[in-house]
């Protein structure tokens, strides 16, 4: 009986404790519930996106071009293939090299470079993937055959001069090799067969030591239209010195700028330079616009040599400057022949 009574008393005490716990729970529920903790993962993703946007903006603006990065770069295996054989198979070596490069797997190497250089490398790789090589080759062949232009310069050098000992065999042999191509034939190239029937051939030459009539009659007949060019005038030489994007005046200005020298060429100096070049062409061998290069080199020879040591970093080239530098050379005809 005592054991049963003890179990009843323990049960009553447990129930009392349970009632106290329920009361405490009700009292705690009446108090203010604290707010839930923030989602740290969402805030982290938001901050990452803001950081990406900021770096993307700086990258597009070029602020990070000088920073170094490591990127994987596709490296093609380089095969040195050279095939020696008879004439007509000169392109076989390149074809074998392309075949080996395509058959061997490409390797990926991690290289460290600036962002500016990496942008160029990645652009070339992606552009290479978009190219359809077969279509490019087909269109190139069609354009060459239907609207191609071939310019044969220095044709006068192969004009055979007939003497009492007979024609120059080597020169006439070159003409015989050119004749079938000009007349129309099939030429083998590394990209396929090319028909030259509809290609426009233009030939030019000085013909100072020979005449167009010295060419083979068959070759002359393939160039029915003849045009004789006039010598360059002073106005033409002035335009050559001023109008082209890479005119000699701009080239020398940029060259001396690397030495910290500011070169200023006045308009009257340009006129004087053209006049000197035209005068030397008239009294000596007429080499056309190439004469401007020799005149400019002689004119700025001293300035270019002493550029690093010049105290006055601003050099003005005017008409008097040109006359003082070139007067002695122009007066001595023998000297001008070798210098200008």
Number of C-alpha atoms within 10 A of each C-alpha: 5 7 8 8 10 11 11 12 12 11 12 12 12 12 12 12 12 12 12 12 12 12 12 11 11 11 10 11 10 8 8 7 8 6 6 6 6 8 8 9 9 10 11 11 11 12 12 12 12 12 12 12 12 11 14 13 13 13 14 10 10 12 12 16 16 12 10 14 14 13 17 13 16 14 12 13 15 11 14 10 13 13 12 9 10 7 6 10 14 15 14 17 17 17 14 16 17 14 12 16 15 12 10 12 11 12 11 12 12 12 12 14 16 16 20 16 15 20 12 10 16 15 11 11 12 10 10 11 9 8 10 9 11 10 10 11 13 12 11 13 19 14 13 17 17 14 11 15 15 13 11 12 12 13 17 20 14 19 24 24 17 10 8 5 6 9 14 14 11 11 16 18 13 13 19 14 10 13 17 13 16 19 16 13 14 13 12 13 14 12 13 11 13 16 17 22 14 15 20 15 16 16 13 15 16 16 14 8 9 16 14 18 12 17 20 16 10 12 18 15 11 13 12 8 8 11 7 7 7 6 14 14 15 18 13 13 21 18 14 18 21 15 9 11 11 12 13 17 20 16 12 18 15 15 15 19 14 11 15 14 21 17 20 16 17 12 14 14 19 21 19 19 25 25 17 22 25 25 15 19 20 13 11 14 10 16 16 15 19 11 19 22 14 13 21 18 15 17 19 16 13 11 16 16 10 11 20 14 10 15 9 9 16 12 15 13 18 18 17 11 15 22 16 11 15 17 11 12 17 18 10 10 15 11 12 17 15 8 13 22
